[in-house]
Amino acid sequence: MTLLRNLLLVTLTSLGVISAVSQAQDNLNLPELGGSSPTATSLAYEHDLGQRFLRAVRAQTPGFEDPLVIDYLEHLIFRLAEYSDLEDRRLYIVLIRNPTINAFAAPGGILGINHGLFLHAETRHEFSAILAHELAHLSQRHFARGVEAGKKAGVITIAGLLAGVILGATAGSEAGMAALTTSQGIASTQKLSYSRTRESEADRIGISTMIRADLDPRAMAYMFERLDRLNRGTGDQVPEFLRTHPVTKSRISDAYNQTESLAKKKWQLDIDYQFMRSRVLVRETPNIDAMITRLNYQAKTLEGLKADANHYGLALAYIRKNQVEPARRILKALSSRHPNYLPIILADIEAIATSKQLSLAIERTTEALAINPGNYPLTMLLASLLNAIDRPDLASERLEELALTRPFDDQVWFHLAESLGLANDIPGVHQARAEYFVLNGDLEGAIKQLGYALPLVRRNFQLSAKIKQRIDDIWGLQAQAEG
């Protein structure tokens, strides 16, 4: 067992929550940290560590599986990254299904965001402020600097972070907060990486990124104030983000001071963010009837873009209730104000599919893809519709093309395996499952899947050689993880 796994074990044992994450323990396979050699802090080393971290997080946290929201988030982050100080812009983004406020950056370009951030950040600017802060942690290589400055200190912090992320999504946010609190207690005594100095630096650089990206730089302070109010209103239940990013009055003041000399500007609401926020809200509500009542009530007083986003959410809520006619009426009205807008088009196709008009839904999706070739959410929707009309062969073709452009998207591989199974392509199923298992940290399972595929393709020498090479690659990852 590596030093990191031992430290994580100590952290969780002190919390009395070992049983909740025993499986997570087995899947971590992270390297021992704390050395001061160049290898230990090189970009290549951080990237390798990040991939192992990412596999562990995917394995133990539920993903938020809405391609449209994921597509929006990826575009927003990559746009911000263009204006950041990042040298290595290979970014790997995980949207976690968890309603609490949390975001984290890990070595190797890993960014994790809870869907709860959409619920609490009221504007794209506030949402982007948190992302810009996390990008600053990456660009300043705070992990590597922590290792160099504190040796073993960096290990405990990363262990606590991973424990908090995993526990927050599996054992519940209370356990996750406890893990993060314990980690921060150790961190404070040993001067670990999430110090006030580094948080202040990430704030300052994040605000500079916001300015260059033409986003409201004061949104950083606004978001901190919102978090501070939330913190004061929750008693002992401190939001997860604040466990690793404590907000103080001086920190809020510093954020305001950095923007004091800038001319004030009236910022317009962003249609994409407001619509995605409504989509997340409706998708995750446990009581759709209450949500419909709430959205109808809000529709009486809202105006402009806020009203349109509210109506978009109402249409989605009606679709969830299988009430297609009112949903399509709303979407038609929205389309007249926002013509050819993809979220509205996609919602209308979802409504058509809900009414069992699958041929029409496929026709509309194909038309939209002709205008937006290779579009991620449209391709995923089309594959689902093709499976529904018993054409998994065509669905598989679409998903195989998508996998070439999104090889790190575990959901693409998952749905490709499902489609190939329906198409009775058994070797293909095993190959797709293997890639899904790799991305979720089950390297042994991936090797087994490819082992099942080999005898089925023994007469296809080219494919057989390809599978053998992939097995060797995964054995290499396994050896690396255990070394």
Buried (B, 14 or more C-beta within 10 A) or exposed (E): EBBBBEBBBBBBEBBEBEEBBEEBBEBBBBBBBBBEEEEBBEBEBBBBBBBBBBBBBBBBBEBBBBBBBBBBBBEBBEEBBEBBBBEBEEBBBBBBBBBBBBBBBBBBBBBBBBBBBBBBBBBBBBBBBBBBBBBBBBBBBBBBBBBBBBBBBBBBBBBBBBBBBBBBBBBBBBBBBBBBBBBBBBBEEBEBBBBEEBBBBBBBBBBBBBBBBEBBBBBBBBBBBBBBEBBEEEEEEBBBBBBBBBBEEEBBEBBBEBBEEEEEEEBEBBBBBBBBBBBBBBBBBEEBEEBBEBBEEBBEEBEEBBBBBBBBBBBBBBBBBEBBEBBBEBBEEBBEEBEEBBBBBBBBBBBBBBBEBBEEBBBBBEEBBEEBEEBBBBBBBBBBBBBBEEBBBBBBBBBBEBBEEBEBBBBBBBBBBBBBBBBEBBBBBBBBBBBBBBBBBBBEBBBBBBEBBBEBBEEEEEBBEBBEEBBEEBEEBBEBBEE
